[in-house]
Amino acid sequence: MRTGVGYDSHRFDETRPLVLGGVSIPDAPGLKGHSDGDAVAHAITDAVLGAAGLGDIGALFPDTDPAYEGADSIELLASAVRRLREGGFRVVNVDATVIAERPRIGPHAEAMRERLGRALGTGPDGVSVKGKSNEGMGWIGRGEGLAAIAVATVSGAEGDGD
């Protein structure tokens, strides 16, 4: 078993739709980013890649490559998971936290778990998504953007029989 941690943050962009954990969230500003700006999927991608010792999302899908402009981050996550499997790993579980004053994450958490679970190959039972407020402190508290942190556990590639 191996564990990895991922983090991502983005400023809000009123001109873009908000996508978190692969789910479109209406009535909320989107996030600036080269891809769709899905900070949850980005943090999880970094966590699973880190757990397997396979680098990070920026190395795999650089924001200097026009091919990833506007990309669906769930597809990028699924691609990273395929690389893990090629290396003999499988994702066991992921725990993600979104730090934001808005939007509220709870009403969308189950849909995120479903979408992320498909991409990760764990199903929704292998994914936890929750939201936390920054209690009005700092750039997140001022509503300038949001951040996501994720922890992933993977198994395999070290003779554990998986």
Stockholm file with secondary structure:
# STOCKHOLM 1.0

chainA/1-162         MRTGVGYDSHRFDETRPLVLGGVSIPDAPGLKGHSDGDAVAHAITDAVLGAAGLGDIGALFPDTDPAYEGADSIELLASAVRRLREGGFRVVNVDATVIAERPRIGPHAEAMRERLGRALGTGPDGVSVKGKSNEGMGWIGRGEGLAAIAVATVSGAEGDGD
#=GR chainA/1-162 SS CEEEEEEEEEEEETTSCEEETTEEETTSCEECCSSSCCHHHHHHHHHHHHHTTCCCHHHHSCTTCGGGTTCCHHHHHHHHHHHHHHTTEEEEEEEEEEECSSSCSGGGHHHHHHHHHHHHTSCGGGEEEEEECCTTCHHHHTTSEEEEEEEEEEEESSSSCC
#=GC SS_cons         CEEEEEEEEEEEETTSCEEETTEEETTSCEECCSSSCCHHHHHHHHHHHHHTTCCCHHHHSCTTCGGGTTCCHHHHHHHHHHHHHHTTEEEEEEEEEEECSSSCSGGGHHHHHHHHHHHHTSCGGGEEEEEECCTTCHHHHTTSEEEEEEEEEEEESSSSCC
//
